Amino acid sequence: MKHILSLCLLLFASTGIYAQHTIRLSIKKAEDSQPLAGATATIASLNKTTIADSVGIATFADMAPGIYTVTVSFVGLEEKEITVTAPQPDRSLTEVLMEEGEEEDEEAVVVTATRISRTIANIPTRVEVISGEELTEKGNMKPGDIRMLLNESTGIQTQQTSATSFNAGIRIQGLEGRYTQILRDGYPLYSGFSGGLSILQIAPLDLRQVEVIKGAASTLYGGGAIAGLVNLVSKTPGRDREISFLANGTSAGGLDLSGFYSQRYGKAGLTLFASRNSNRPFDPADIGLTAIPKFERYTINPRLFLYGKNTTADVGATYITEDRTGGSMNYIKNGDNGFFEKNKTDRITTQVGIAHKLTEHATLQFKNSYSRFDRVITIPTYTFDALQQSSFSEFTWNRKGEKADWIIGANVLTDDLKEQGQTPDPKRDYRYNTYGLFVQNAWSISERVVLETGLRGDYVNEFGFELLPRVSAMFRVTPNLTTRIGGGFGYKTPTIFTEEAERIQFQNLFPIDINRSRNERSVGGNWDINYRTNLGDVGFSLNHLFFYTKLNNPLVLVGAPGGKVQFQNATDYLDTKGMETNLRLTYGDFKLFVGYTLTDANTHFANTREWLPLTARHRLNNVLMYEIEDKLKLGLEAYHFSRQRLSDGTFGKPYWITGFMAEKLWEQFSVFINFENFTDTRQTKFDTIYTGTINNPVFRDIYAPVEGFVVNGGIKIRL
């Protein structure tokens, strides 16, 4: 009996010994053998998951002898499946090398807004990129313009400047739209007068990505980028031909038709974009005024690319023409008496770019653009008719080294405005010439530290010299944790083209007094922290940003003799500070995005602190996506805006906007539908948009949607 008991104990002990094997994996990035701390390893058959430690080692303890299939994943890299045997030979480590995934990782996107073309992962400047699926989804919701695409990003708010004609600008971190520079492929085509309708006349179908830099960025492209800049990057010919068409209709009477063609022919390439966008007058509140005006717009944009051995070139032109009429429904439909606002615009732009490779690492580049913007604004008692012509020329030397990149350049910017016809007000004509010299450097000090510096000197013919330093640094604390910090100076040349002036159609407005005005100057900085990891099967990404901008001597609208108004520099300052938080969770076919923005923007005039009008202090973005790749997309979103202070000193109401979209995809076409604002949030439901009479309205600030619930749907064809 004693022998039998001993044998049983021995068998149990040996079984325990055999069960206590350990599997150890060394998980690295294939490109540079960097350990991937936080990588996830899963044995599905045992329902076991472990996380790699700080040196990329993932450990499974208490493993019975056998052969196991292990799935290894890491954010931004292609999932890998390996087979491991327990026990491992000589207690060795099994090396797992992770490759870049086929799906474009946001950290691998190359950005051009900083002039130095690097991936997001290697740029010290904080750049947000809207591209790929996100750009496509936003295009489904609003195919006619980029207003929604920008408005649904954290820290950006589109501000409607007309209650009846839908005109709007964009605000970054609480600052008015004139402090944001909008570029097209690095060309400043939308400044001054031409910026008033810009985001309503740019369709997203021919865009490859949208790059957003928040905070002072005047060092990059000159004046205007105090709040930040938006660079719209166009599609270029690729290896495969692209032909796509889109047709979209809305319950508000809108129709969007557009087509895009792209192909490379050996040493030449071509892109062509054309669109027609229109809307019938729409009054969901039944108050007799348009929430969406009657408009019709046509766009054509051909672009030619030439590819030589050492020299490349591209030449493009764009023509946009639009008729837009908002106001009284009776006037628009029947020609009866009533208030109206008409906008007739013609926009012509040209772009030329030439790059010549001097050596393997050095390139000379020349860029030129010309813009002609003719706009007539008509209301019952007044007409503002003006022509703006502007040009941009730039010459740069670029050197890309193993550790450091350099750009040295010079540019000339001209901006000429002429009022046409007779006007009771003094003419607001001007001609500004700006001459700039700049140098930029990006230096990879080590694998963990990258430094970016820049210095620009601009001379504006009427307002003098501006010196604009800028510095940013990036620190890779761990493979999962990165932080960026930066700041710089900015400036804006005074013009009459502001949101306040747009709201009064530039009526009774004196010209800028050059002798008593000066450039608006700013200083600002930001600091952000970015963390990415996997929590089991859940991908986790968190970005948190702190920002501050101080704007000295801002241009403000004040009263003038004879019932007129004029702009003058305030003697004090305004500032904006706050934070943005972006959380992204992925699980299987689901993606959840949550964003929060705190904006504390105030004026400090005459020792009095006041909340900057039309700025939501708190904003919440929530988007849930479900996607079966190349088959189905579903999206649910909800946005919250806290109350805003209005120009008359009162406060608006807080509100939510919700939406749902769906898209079914086949190989060569897809159909989509979008239920925008399905809770029918409208300012006209809980507040007024005007005082006075319907024929002579005095409009209040527009701080919430006026169009309400709108359904749109359509078809996209890819050949």
Summary of the structure (lengths in Angstrom):
residues: 719
radius of gyration: 28.6
end to end distance: 83.1
largest distance: 120.1
contacts: 2472
relative contact order: 0.11
helix: 11%
strand: 58%
